[in-house]
Amino acid sequence: YQGHVGASLVVGGVDLNGPQLYEVHPHGSYSRLPFTALGSGQGAAVALLEDRFQPNMT
């Protein structure tokens, strides 16, 4: 810890190119992803999404 706190963010929105989802990492870089999850259940959630995600889902 040493006084440093990091946080990840999930940012989503819609523009002229359609819906977009980004994960912003604690060190400042970001990734555009079709799906993401953060937190204590991340592993299970991502495994489920990898198995069941289909483009153009609603």
Contact map, one row per residue, 1 for C-alpha under 8 A:
1111100000000000000000000000000000000000000000000000000000
1111000000000000000000000000000000000000000000000000000000
1111100000000000000000000000000000000000000000000000000000
1111110000000000000000000000000000000000000000000000000000
1011111000000000000000000000000000000000000000000000000000
0001111100000000000000000110000000000000000000000000000000
0000111110000000000000001100000000000000000000000000000000
0000011111000000000000111100000000000100000000000000000000
0000001111100000000000111000000000000000000000000000000000
0000000111110000000011110000000000010000000000000000000000
0000000011111000000011110000000000000000000000000000000000
0000000001111100001111000000000000000000000000000000000000
0000000000111110001110000000000000000000000000000000000000
0000000000011111111100000000000000000000000000000000000000
0000000000001111111100000000000000000000000000000000000000
0000000000000111110000000000000000000000000000000000000000
0000000000000111111000000000000000000000000000000000000000
0000000000000111111100000000000000000000000000000000000000
0000000000011110111110000000000000000000000000000000000000
0000000000011110011111000000000111000000000000000000000000
0000000001111000001111100000000111100000000000000000000000
0000000001110000000111110000011110000000000000000000000000
0000000111100000000011111000011110010000000000000000000000
0000000111100000000001111101111000000000000000000000000000
0000001110000000000000111111110000000000000000000000000000
0000011100000000000000011111100000000000000000000000000000
0000010000000000000000001111100000000000000000000000000000
0000000000000000000000011111110000000000000000000000000000
0000000000000000000000011111111000000000000000000000000000
0000000000000000000001111001111100000000000000000000000000
0000000000000000000001110000111110000000000000000000000000
0000000000000000000111100000011111000000000000000000000000
0000000000000000000111100000001111110000000000000000000000
0000000000000000000110000000000111110000000000000000001000
0000000000000000000010000000000011111000000000001000000000
0000000001000000000000100000000011111100000001000000000000
0000000000000000000000000000000000111110110011000000000000
0000000100000000000000000000000000011111110000000000000000
0000000000000000000000000000000000001111110000000000000000
0000000000000000000000000000000000000111111000000000000000
0000000000000000000000000000000000001111111110000000000000
0000000000000000000000000000000000001111111111000000000000
0000000000000000000000000000000000000001111111100000000000
0000000000000000000000000000000000000000111111110000000000
0000000000000000000000000000000000001000111111111000000000
0000000000000000000000000000000000011000011111111100000000
0000000000000000000000000000000000000000001111111110000000
0000000000000000000000000000000000000000000111111111100000
0000000000000000000000000000000000100000000011111111100000
0000000000000000000000000000000000000000000001111111100000
0000000000000000000000000000000000000000000000111111100000
0000000000000000000000000000000000000000000000011111110000
0000000000000000000000000000000000000000000000011111111010
0000000000000000000000000000000000000000000000000001111110
0000000000000000000000000000000001000000000000000000111110
0000000000000000000000000000000000000000000000000000011111
0000000000000000000000000000000000000000000000000000111111
0000000000000000000000000000000000000000000000000000000111
